[in-house]
């Protein structure tokens, strides 16, 4: 079973995104969004937000009458990303809905995070519900592989397919993600939120086993400059552990990682703390009793370079600087080290 990932900030916004299709068929089509908020919601207004390049703007609002509300409008020409929630313009509430903006009468289900009534919204609810059922089980990787093999054709050309793939890519082997992504149309790839994901896939093709390492200039947590060329390709097997103090799965895996590493004396290990604050990293190093050098990467430059959108993640480099293995679990590390370094 593939481990459950903690996603980096690039993907952290996914759970509240409302994607709008840029399909030209939706141009000039009218839409309505209606529904009822739970009875315990005290807000008088419900807001529709647009998200472009992580900039959030209110584009519409509707008064909540008892518990019901309704929006009316025209689907825009370009891709818009929306958030729908009751509350205030400045405070984000505990409840929100995922809605794909497209022509038709969209109905928000107050009992779930989804909307229905239009093809893409119905598809999103169906797929996310199916994925949730798979994730609850014990065979996540096998279940997801089967799901995409059997059902990818249903939404390979629209936002539902791309959006779901974006969210579960961290649970799949890269060749599968790459193969599925290759069928997504160009207009969907250009969506503001999805575009970095597809760019990352391009990067990952050059970061697969057998490829030489790519240079990144960073600094150790103590402030000293360090380049990856200072530690990789120098004749040693090198393990890079991408982690962060705020990443629960990273912290949980650390004791086992330390146990495995301890039994391989010739292996050099370096941690890269991504999207983390120095003071938090230092405290985590102390609390977790991390003995190997830790490199600070607050802007996640190394993660972007190596196509990592979720942590924990590890890459093993051979003595000649080529990638020997990547995206494996701590449980798999023991076998990989035994096979590669013997």
Protein Blocks (a to p, Z undefined) as FASTA:
>chain_A
ZZdddddfklmmmmmcccddfbfklgopacdddddddfklmbfbdcddddeehiacdfbd
cddehjaccddddddfbdcdddddeddfkbccfbdcdddddedjddddfkbcbdehifkl
mmmmmmmmmmmmmmmmmblmlmmmmmmmmmmmmmmmbmklmmmmmmmmmmpcfklmmmmm
mmpcfklmmpmklmmmmmmmmmmmmmcghiacdddddddfkopacdfklmgonopacddd
dddfklmklmmmmmmmmmmmmmmmkbccddddehiafklmmmmmmmnopabdcdddfkom
mmmmnopabdcddddddfkopafbghiafklmmmmmmmmmZZ
